[in-house]
Structures are given as C-alpha cells and as structure tokens.
Amino acid sequence: MLAASDIAGTNTALNQLGRSAPDKSAANLAFFEARLLKYLRACEARLAHKPYLAGAFSLADLALYPFVLARRELLAGVDGVE
C-alpha cells in the first residue's frame, strides 16, 4: 500500500519544516500538508470498502494510527478523512 508507506516520510517532512527548518516556507508546508491529506484520503477510501488496510488486521493499521493522531488539528473538518 503505497499511500500508507509514504505517510511516514511526508509526516517527517512536515515535522522538520514546522519545527527545525530555519525558513518556514508557507508554500512548502502547504505542499506537504496537501500531500499528507492525499495519502490519508487514499487510506480512507480503502477503509470505506474494507475494515482493515491490508484485508486482515495488520501492522499497516497499527502503523497508520500515530500519524493520524499527531495530525488531528490538520485533519479537523477535512472532507474525505475521518
């Protein structure tokens, strides 16, 4: 599942840009936020038809949770991501 595997890298980029980068470019933050939302929407679309990301409950489901939890503020009120 490509979207699930790309979430970690995108989330890391957001953390680095938001916390550590000397130049917090709004355009770069917006780019990575949009990219993260795209991946999370892909996961949500898959979960609309199946109870778990990989068919049966697996590490993929567990791995996704911390990223969703960490980005609650970003996800609040976003269509297509619960």
Secondary structure, DSSP 4 states (H G I P E B T S, - for coil): -HHHHHHHHHHHHHHIIIII-SS--HHHHHHHHHHHHHHHHHHHHHHTTSSSTTSSS-HHHHHHHHHHHHTHHHHTT-TT--
